[in-house]
C-alpha cells in the first residue's frame, strides 16, 4: 500500500507540563497588561482611528488571556480556578520577574501617541509572536496539542495587529526627528525587555532554547 500521509505530530517536546504552565502564565500576564494599556489609552489617544482599533484589539487580548486561563487547569494549575472541570478557568498570571513588570509599566505609562504604538506593535507584540511560534513548534505536538491550537489562534490576531501597527508607525513617524524618537524608544524598551529575559524570564546564556 502506498503511504499518502506523513504524520506531522510526534510525541515528545521541549517542555515539561510545569514548564508549559509557567510559560502560559507569563503569556497571560502580558496579554492582560497589554489589554489594560490599550483600554487606558483610548480616551487620550488623539488619532480617532486608533481609538476605533484599540477597543477591538483590547478585546482580542482579553480573549487570548481567557483561552490561556482555560488551558492552565488542564496543566495542573488549579489554584483559584473557578467553574466545573473541564470548563474551569484559572486566574493565575504572573510576570516572569520584576524586570518584566518594569518593562510593562514603562510601556503603559508612555504618553506620546506614536511611541505608544511603537511599544505595543513594534516591540511587545512581535516579541510575543516569536515566543508563541517557538512554543507551538517546540512543545509536544500530541500531548500538548490544545496549547498548540490556542497559540495558533492567538497568532492570527497578533500578526494582523503587528501589520496594522507597522503601517501606523510608518505613517506617524514621518519626519527624521519623529523617526529618531521612535527608534530611541524602541531601543529603550528592547533593552528593558532583554534585561528581563523576555516574557519567559530566561536570559540567553541560561536558556535551553
C-alpha positions in Angstrom: 0.0 0.0 0.0 1.3 3.4 -0.9 1.5 5.9 2.0 -0.2 9.2 1.3 0.1 10.9 4.6 3.2 11.9 6.6 2.4 12.4 10.3 3.2 16.0 11.4 2.6 15.5 15.1 5.1 13.5 17.0 5.4 12.6 20.7 8.0 14.4 22.7 8.7 18.1 23.1 11.0 20.6 24.8 8.7 21.4 27.8 7.6 19.5 30.8 4.0 20.1 32.0 5.2 22.5 34.7 7.3 24.5 32.2 4.5 24.7 29.7 2.2 26.0 32.5 4.8 28.5 33.7 5.2 30.0 30.2 1.4 30.2 29.7 1.0 32.1 33.0 3.6 34.6 31.8 1.9 34.9 28.4 -1.4 35.5 30.1 0.1 38.3 32.2 1.5 40.0 29.1 -1.9 39.8 27.3 -3.8 41.2 30.3 -1.4 44.1 30.8 -1.4 44.8 27.1 -5.2 44.9 27.2 -5.1 47.4 30.1 -2.7 49.6 28.2 -4.9 49.8 25.1 -8.0 50.4 27.1 -6.5 53.2 29.2 -5.1 54.9 26.0 -8.4 55.1 24.2 -9.5 58.3 26.0 -6.2 60.2 25.4 -5.1 58.9 22.0 -5.6 61.8 19.6 -6.0 59.7 16.4 -9.6 58.8 16.1 -8.9 55.7 14.0 -6.6 54.5 16.8 -9.4 54.8 19.4 -11.5 52.7 17.0 -8.9 50.0 16.7 -7.7 49.9 20.3 -11.1 48.7 21.6 -11.3 45.5 19.5 -7.6 44.8 19.9 -8.0 45.0 23.7 -10.9 42.6 23.4 -8.7 40.2 21.5 -6.1 40.4 24.3 -8.9 39.5 26.8 -9.9 36.6 24.6 -6.3 35.4 24.5 -6.0 35.6 28.3 -9.2 33.7 28.6 -8.1 30.9 26.4 -4.8 30.6 28.2 -6.6 30.7 31.6 -8.8 27.8 30.5 -5.8 25.8 29.5 -4.0 26.2 32.8 -6.2 23.9 34.9 -5.5 21.2 32.3 -1.8 21.7 33.1 -2.5 21.2 36.8 -2.7 24.9 37.7 -5.9 24.8 39.7 -5.2 27.4 42.4 -8.2 29.8 42.5 -9.7 28.1 39.4 -13.5 28.6 39.0 -16.2 26.6 37.4 -16.7 22.8 36.9 -14.0 20.8 35.2 -13.3 20.8 32.2 -14.7 24.4 32.0 -12.5 25.7 34.7 -10.6 28.9 34.2 -7.5 29.8 36.3 -6.9 33.4 37.3 -3.2 32.7 37.6 -1.0 35.1 35.7 2.5 36.1 36.7 5.3 38.2 35.3 8.4 36.2 34.9 10.2 38.7 37.2 10.2 42.2 38.5 12.2 43.4 35.5 9.4 42.4 33.1 6.9 44.2 35.3 9.1 47.3 35.0 9.1 46.9 31.2 5.3 46.7 31.0 4.9 49.7 33.3 7.3 51.7 31.1 5.2 50.7 28.0 1.9 51.5 29.7 3.0 54.9 31.1 4.0 56.3 27.7 2.0 59.5 26.9 3.2 60.1 23.3 0.7 58.6 20.8 3.4 57.5 18.4 5.6 55.9 21.0 2.6 54.0 22.4 2.2 52.4 19.1 5.9 51.6 18.8 5.8 50.0 22.3 2.9 47.6 21.7 3.1 46.9 18.0 6.8 47.4 17.4 8.2 45.7 20.5 5.8 43.7 22.6 3.6 42.0 20.0 6.5 40.9 17.8 8.2 39.5 20.9 5.2 37.6 21.9 4.5 36.3 18.4 8.1 35.0 18.2 7.7 33.1 21.6 4.2 31.8 20.7 5.5 30.4 17.4 8.5 28.8 19.1 6.3 27.3 21.8 4.0 25.8 19.1 6.9 24.2 17.3 8.9 23.0 20.4 6.1 21.6 22.6 4.8 18.0 22.4 2.6 18.1 19.3 0.4 15.3 20.6 0.1 15.7 24.4 0.1 19.5 24.3 -2.0 19.9 21.2 -4.6 22.0 23.0 -1.8 24.6 23.7 -0.7 24.5 20.0 -4.3 25.2 18.9 -4.6 28.1 21.3 -1.4 29.7 20.3 -2.1 29.2 16.6 -5.4 31.0 17.1 -3.7 33.9 19.1 -1.1 34.3 16.4 -3.7 35.0 13.8 -4.7 38.1 15.8 -1.1 39.1 16.7 0.1 39.0 13.1 -2.8 41.2 12.0 -2.2 43.7 14.8 1.5 43.8 14.1 0.9 44.6 10.4 -1.5 47.4 11.4 1.0 48.8 13.9 3.8 48.8 11.4 1.7 50.8 9.0 0.8 53.3 11.7 4.4 53.8 12.7 5.4 54.5 9.1 2.5 56.9 8.8 3.1 58.8 12.0 6.9 58.8 12.3 7.1 60.9 9.1 10.0 63.2 9.9 13.6 62.5 10.8 13.1 63.7 14.3 10.0 61.6 14.9 11.7 58.5 13.4 14.7 59.1 15.6 12.5 59.3 18.7 10.6 56.2 17.7 13.8 54.3 17.2 15.2 55.5 20.6 12.1 54.4 22.4 12.1 51.1 20.7 15.7 50.5 21.7 15.0 51.6 25.3 12.1 49.1 25.6 14.1 46.3 23.9 16.9 46.9 26.5 14.3 46.6 29.3 12.8 43.5 27.7 16.2 41.9 27.1 17.2 42.7 30.7 14.1 40.9 31.9 14.9 37.8 29.9 11.8 38.4 27.8 8.3 37.2 28.5 9.7 33.8 29.8 12.2 35.5 32.1 15.2 33.5 30.8 18.4 35.1 29.6 20.2 33.9 26.5 23.1 32.2 28.3 20.7 30.4 30.6 18.1 29.4 28.1 18.0 25.9 26.8 16.1 27.1 23.7 
